[in-house]
Amino acid sequence: MTSLRKLGFSDLEVFPLSLGGNVFGWTADEAASFTVLDAYTAAGGNFIDTADSYSAWVDGNSGGESETVIGRWLKSRGNRADVVIATKVGQHPEYQGLSAANIKAAADASLRRLGTDHIDLYYTHFDRPEVPVEEIIGALDELVRAGKVRYIAASNISAERLRASLEFSEREGLARYVALQPHYNLVSRDTYEGELQDAAERAGLAAVPYFALASGFLTGKYRPGTTVDSARAGSAAQHLGTERGQRVLAVLDEIAQAHDAPVAAVALAWLAAQPTVAAPIASARTVEQLPALLGVAELTLTAEELGRLTEASA
C-alpha cells in the first residue's frame, strides 16, 4: 500500500502523484476522463488538481469544463469523502483577478460545478501584485471560516509576495497558505529552486509542482526524428534541441533500464525526492498513459541516481 504524504502542516494526506485535470473536457472527453479517474483512484490515488479556467482556451469552451467533469464523476461514484480536490481562482474568463469579490464569487461557481460544499485546497492561480495581499488573504480566510474551503495555497507567486502573504496571515491570525504550486521539473529548475523554494521550506509549505514532465518531454517519447500526436508536442519537443535536455534523457534512460521502470516514473521520482515536494502533478488523457505516472509511488531512487540526475539537469 502506497504511503500517503502529509501536505505541509495541514491534515490533508495525499498520494505522491497528483492527477492533473487540465485534460478533462479538452483532450479527454467525459467518458475517457471518468476511466482515467477510476483507474487513478483504484490504484490508491486521492489527489486531483484542476482550475476554474480549465479549459477556456479551447474553441467552444467557456472555462470550468474540467471542474464540471470532475463534479459529475464525484456524484456518479459517491466518493467525495475519499478524494482531495484542489482547484484555483483568478483565470476564469468571467472571474478574472484576485479581488475579494471575485475570489468569493469564483469559489461559489467552482463549488457548483464540482457539486460539492467544500474545496479541499484552493489556490490563487496567478498572483496579481496590484491587489494587496491583505485583500487576497482576507477573502480566502472568509471562505475558510465559512467552511467552503479547507486550506489555501498559492501558484505562480514571487518569493517576496509569498513571504508578505504568510506574514500577514500570521500577524492577523488568518488562514495561511499550506502549499505552493510552482513550475518545476528536471529541465526547469530555476523556476522554483532558490529564493522561492527557500521561502516555502522555511514556512513549512508543501510544493505540488506543475509541468512535472515538461509537457511530456520527460516521458521519453520525444526523440530526434519522432513525431508525437499531442496538443503539447511543440512545447515538449523544444527541449530536444538543448544540451541539457539530451543529457537528462540519457541519464533517465539508464536509470529507467536499471529499475525496469518507465522514464516518466524516474523523472517524477527525482522530483518527488526534492526538498518540500509532496506530490508532482501529471495528467493522463487515456488510461494507458496512467501506469507510467503511477510508477512514482513505488519507485525510490538511490542517492547516487538522484545525484546523477541533478548533475545532468544543472
Summary of the structure (lengths in Angstrom):
residues: 314
radius of gyration: 18.7
end to end distance: 33.9
largest distance: 57.1
contacts: 1104
relative contact order: 0.13
helix: 46%
strand: 16%
